[in-house]
Amino acid sequence: MVDFIAGSMKFIGKYFFQIVLVVLIFVLIMVYMVVHNVHFTKSHPKLQKVVVVEGMTGNTPLAMHFCKQNMTEPDGGQKNCNKLGRNACNLTECCGWAVYKEESKKKNDKLKDQCVAVSITAGQPLGMTHRTNAEDVDALYFQKKKINI
């Protein structure tokens, strides 16, 4: 124990000016922080959920698989088409965007423009597969082109 204390005193005596210089620097830093109101606040980063949605463009495998699956559905893919937005709907080869007449929308509050399943023969759209509200449809757009129904 005596060797430890004696060694410490010898070390402090040898490096006294360097120790005083480091202490002085720390004191000056603390004075600067108080005078200039410098604070180190704890940050709590927030996790952000990011979803990347890839669109269906043209005859991509995703768009073709979507239409193949729709053919096997009992409702002709009506439920799947209803989930698509206008842009995605117009990119598929089995769905079309139905725009309903204003008078029909006023009669039925739940009726809104939506994506619907479309019957296709030889690459040409024939009309909506799900015909419950066909008389209420003002226009049907298939791949961004207006078609007559």
Secondary structure, 3 states (H helix, E strand, C coil): CHHHHHHHHHHHHHCHHHHHHHHHHHHHHHHHHHHCCCCCCCCCCCCCCCCCCCCCCCCCHHHHHHHHHHHHCCCCCHHHHHCCCHHHHHHCCCEEEEEECHHHHHHCCCCCCEEEEEEEECCEEEEECCCCCHHHEEEEEECCEEECC
